[in-house]
């Protein structure tokens, strides 16, 4: 909604959510997407990426780049995603995950 000229604009309402970011081997993409959905996320963003980490060159480097998945979720969903990653992925695959708090316009769409 527009404010009249010279007046203070209406403040934009935001919702505090968690942004879960997962960077991993591209061959894991479908499994990671399934994990995100199963945990209760309503959507995600996929970004092809490349980089270098502590594990050095992996066999999958010959097959393709990494994938970065981001999802805006509630704290409970973020915790569920991280728990599965810790249990099933971190020890066996080149995967990193991190969570940060974000303030989202129309955030109610994501929970």
N, C-alpha and C positions, 0 to 999 in steps of 0.2 A: 504494500500500500504506500502510495506517495504522500509525503508530508508537504504541507503548503510551503511555498517559497519563503525562505528565511527562518523557518522553524526547525527544531531539532528532529531528526528522523527517528522513527520508532525503532527501539532496540530490536535486534534480530535474536530470536530465541534459539538456543542451541541445547543439545542433549549430550551429556558426557557419556562416551562409549569407549571401548577398547579397540584399537587397531592391531590386529594380529598380522604380523608379516612373517612369511615363511620363504626362505630361499633354499632351493635344493636342486638336485639333479633333474633335468628335464624328463628323464624316463620315469620319474615318480609322479609326474603331474596328475594323472588320472586318479592315482591312489590318494594324493594329498587333497585333491578336490573332493573326493568321496568322504574323506575324514572331516573336512570343513563342513560339508553339508550334513553329515551324520551328527555332528556336534550341535547343530541347530542354527548355523549361520544362514541368512537369507540370500546371500550373494557373495561375490568375490571379484577381485580384479586380477587379471593375469598379465604379467609383464615378462617378456623374454629378456634375459640378462646374461652377463658373463662376469667373471671375476676370478680371484685367486684367494685361496684360504690356507688354513694350517695343514690340511691333508695333502697338499701338493696336487700333482696331476692325477686325475682319476681315469679309469677306463672309459667312462661315459664322456669324457672330454673329446674323445674321437667320434662319438655319436651325436653330440649336439651340446648346446649351451645349457645354462641353468634356467630355472623358472622362478619367478618371484610372485607369490600369491599374497594378496592383502584382503582382509575382510574386517568390516566394522561390526562389532558384536557386543553383547552384554559381558560383564565380568565373568559370569558363570560359564558362558560359552567359550570365552578365552581360556579359562582354566581347563575346560574339558579338552580343547584342542591341544594345549600344551602337555597335558597328562598323557595323551596318546602318542604325541611326538616323542616325549621322554621315554616312554615304555617301548615303542616299536621302531623308532627311526634313528635317534641320535647315535646309538652305538654302532649301527650297521651301515649308515648312509651319510653322505656329505650333505647335511641339512643344518640350517641355523634358523632359529625363530626368535622373535622379539615382540614385545607388546608395549604400546604406549597409549596414554590417554589422549583422546581427541574430543573436540567439541564440534558436534555435527548439526548443521541446519537440517531440519526435517528428520532428525535422528530417530523419531518414532517408527520410521519405515524399516529400521534395521533390527528391531527387537520384537 
